[in-house]
Amino acid sequence: MNKKKPSNGRRDFIKKSLLASSIVIVPRHVLGGTGYTAPSDQLNIASIGCGGKGRPDIINATVNGRERVVALCDIDSFGKHGVTASRKKFPKANFYNDFRQLLAEEKDLDAITVSTPDHTHANIAMAAMERNVHLYVQKPLTHNIKEARLLTETAREKKIVTQMGNQGASNPAQLQVQKWINDGEIGNVHTVKVWTNRPVWPQGIPLPKPDPENLPEGLAWDLWLGPAKATPYSSSMHPFNWRGWWEYGTGALGDMGCHLIDIPFRALGLKYPTAVECSVGSVYRQMWTPEHLPQGCPPSSFVSINFDSTEINSTPLTLEWSDGGIRPAHPDLIPPEDFLGDPGSNNGVMMIGEQGIITTGVYGYNPRLYKKGQAVMTYEQPKEKEAEHGHHRKWIDAIKAGFESDEHKALTSSFDYAGPLTETVLMGNIAIRSYLLRKKSGRNYDYYGRRKLLWDGNAMKITNLEAANQFVGREYRKGWEV
């Protein structure tokens, strides 16, 4: 670890100020000009996983430099995927490889951003909450459903102000979608179609062989593995391609589900699903013999998730997810020349109701309302005045305002919401992983998990296939249990 000694922290500043023999109150703007934030009002924040998406996460959390970055952490000390750039951006911040050391040594820490691979989210978040540190965690919230439930309940119990990094949740375009739903523009929704062009990383292939001889200087591989099984270094995993392997990632659903499924989940007030089933794309290198690669995510999948009626939507509905570039066809109500979802139709959402259809792109952009015999209704996106719709800034403001403050209650992806959303997304992965379960039956295999799985959300349990419940949680390496 390369660690610089910090200057006096906020809490030392306050203590010394209280010991002063006399106090002179000077307006803040006199000291530092308009917009100046006194050191005693700054939050001490840190980034764990400061490369990749972690770099904009910590930059945005400073609110244009208003808050103080005291520490950075990454397992790759000299990572060219944004780590070195982050260290250069915040030269006064202490740097660590191990998040546990950061949490132990940064005594005045108020909040952290977590932008690491999916499999380490829960370990870092739980360790932070044990120290009463507020949390911003990238999507998906966790690697599995048990972890999502644990983080949700712990944050509520310990009064931690939280936000998940699905920034589209703060997009004002979602308010327009909500208004159309609340106004009954399309009636009750019976079908939701969601799709993505992911994966755009290697997936549906055999697990690459480790190459420990290529371990870069300054990369703490054992810390990267965290709760996963001990394996030699593989350059095929870090810094990005881990997404396609179940030991570390959550596939296309985990990558994009919290961005896309968020839109109908929020607008329709959805709760825990009741059932899920799927089919997945196969790869053949030998005639009549599909590859069986249960350690990795498939090249494509189609997942169907069932929901009960809600206070907003009074009929049950089915959400259909497809990835690998497979998207739904144009309904008759949508002109054939119109794109679906995003321009180019690569990602999108369609909510199909009794009286019309609402479509959006990823992050809630490009909302459109189609009704028979009427001109399509669109939404003019306002110019963005702050990064990612202020998703990080609102979290910072909520920390300062306090748990259960108006600012806290206004957050669009605190764990009370993001936890159930993540559980819904990861339900699809239970079906996908169960789809590949098999046992020998004569000369062939019995793929016994290829069925509709019934879900008891309160109990976190598949009720009609016990083997599927192994995917509700995971096995942890000794010393990394949560």
Summary of the structure (lengths in Angstrom):
residues: 482
radius of gyration: 23.7
end to end distance: 24.8
largest distance: 88.8
contacts: 1620
relative contact order: 0.15
helix: 33%
strand: 18%
